[in-house]
Amino acid sequence: MVLRQLYCLFLCTTVRGAARTIPYHGGMDTQPLYLQLADDIAAQIRARVLRAGERLPSLREMKLRRGLSLSTVQQAFRRLEDLGLVEARPQSGYFVRLRSESGHVLRLAAPTEVAVDPLLWSYVEDQSEQHTERMQGFRSAVAPHALLPTAQLQRMTLDCMRRHPDLLSDYGRPSGYLDFKRQIARLAMEWGGQLHPEQLIVTQGTIEALNLALRALTQPGDVVAVESPAYFSLLFTLKALGLRVVEIPTDPVSGISVDALELATRDAAIKAVILVPNFSNPLGALMPDAAKEKVADMLAARGIPLIEDDVYGEFYYGRQRPRPIKAFDRSGNVLYCASLTKDVAPGLRIGWIDPGRYRSQVEVQKYLSTHSTPTLNQAVLARFLESGAYPRHMRRLRRAIASQMQGLLDGLARYFPADVRYTRPQGGFVLWLEFPQEFDSLTLHRQARQEGIGLAPGPLFSPRGDYRHCVRLSCAEPWSAVQQARLVRLGQLVRQQYAG
Ligand SMILES: Cc1ncc(COP(=O)(O)O)c(C=O)c1O
């Protein structure tokens, strides 16, 4: 079952009064004055004289310009609101609403700073050493230990140290170890990627790649567009860098609304867009190729860089790896970020960025922040990739994760109330549940945590603490009797909240 409703929170498919045409009225009009004024403004909006997102003159200015009473102007503005053409923003005035090609009204929230509910730090805390074992369940989005090629990597580490003792005595290049980058370029050939070793910069995981891209492209106070809901560490990073965010409506199945992104980037001073187009976190959404191409072309034409996070691209359950947006990038406008932390070795913390035409800025940021990435870790992973073990390992891992996801979906159908909606991702580790509006995921999180069951409450994924009635569950933990018992217990806690 799909969560289209979520999307409809933003994208109002029925516009009040939108189907009505508003005729232009000349001087002989016998209509009330407020309707004449509303019609005039509506005509200007339709002709795009007044543009989406633009602020209308204030009530007082309009009163003076048109020689009307304040209450007539107020009535006219209310009428425009009823027609869905303008919206009132507290203490800011009236603004022309954003409207997609198809005539849908898009309610884009104003840029916001990222607020973090202190309770949510408990989620981060659970990653600390004493909690790691206990707080499993449905929280972490990374391959389980048993499915990682740890023994093989152990042997390769010893071998690398024996053959290249210099790896320990050298700082390494800021952009990374060339042998490793060659292997990454080979890997990208699977999705038709043309990544060049010299162009890549190796990072400490995708998270450092995102950090470097943001530092290279923005200043504190700038606005960045993100999916809504968005990955919480990305939100924390934006907060740490003093950036504000515009949340773009995102469909749980097909990803970001291209219409909304098109409108948002038309008027707002957006300095960069960040997307997770393949099996996003927390929705598990997958953008269709046509949408990826459209976004790549649109942002390139507007000169707005796109930071692409493809950390889950390899975790497809179907036959073919989905292409990243980078595959449609013709002008170097996409800064492509990924890693081997989810699928091969979380502890080695190796990721990379192809910064497109922003390479020199990103390289400077790498040098300034951590200088370089541990070379030994890169050398070990280069050996692993070179050995040909990766495709075999990934086939096994993908099969396991797909079957764990199926176990979770079957369990949800059995143990959760029938009105709970959830996504059915085609890849990745996570799915998104939507409960009725009055449900409190923070209460569920607190109760489950006391019993050692991990999950991710919805507000973690919103800069304003929205999505309180939503929960992200991960299928990364192997399906077992213990895992099943945890899901049964979660279902009970959900029902208790329904009853109480
Ligand atoms: C969307 C997304 N991006 C980035 C990361 C972090 O990746 P890495 O471990 O490569 O830094 C995660 C981890 O959960 C994620 O979900």
The ligand as a Gaussian input file, in Angstrom:
#p B3LYP/6-31G(d) Opt

LIG

0 1
 C       20.881000       8.746000       3.036000
 C       22.155000       8.491000       3.760000
 N       23.258000       9.164000       3.403000
 C       24.434000       8.978000       4.036000
 C       24.551000       8.091000       5.077000
 C       25.870000       7.941000       5.759000
 O       26.654000       7.140000       4.965000
 P       28.185000       6.822000       5.318000
 O       28.184000       5.746000       6.329000
 O       28.746000       6.393000       4.014000
 O       28.798000       8.093000       5.826000
 C       23.425000       7.357000       5.486000
 C       23.514000       6.429000       6.626000
 O       22.540000       6.043000       7.215000
 C       22.204000       7.576000       4.807000
 O       21.104000       6.926000       5.165000

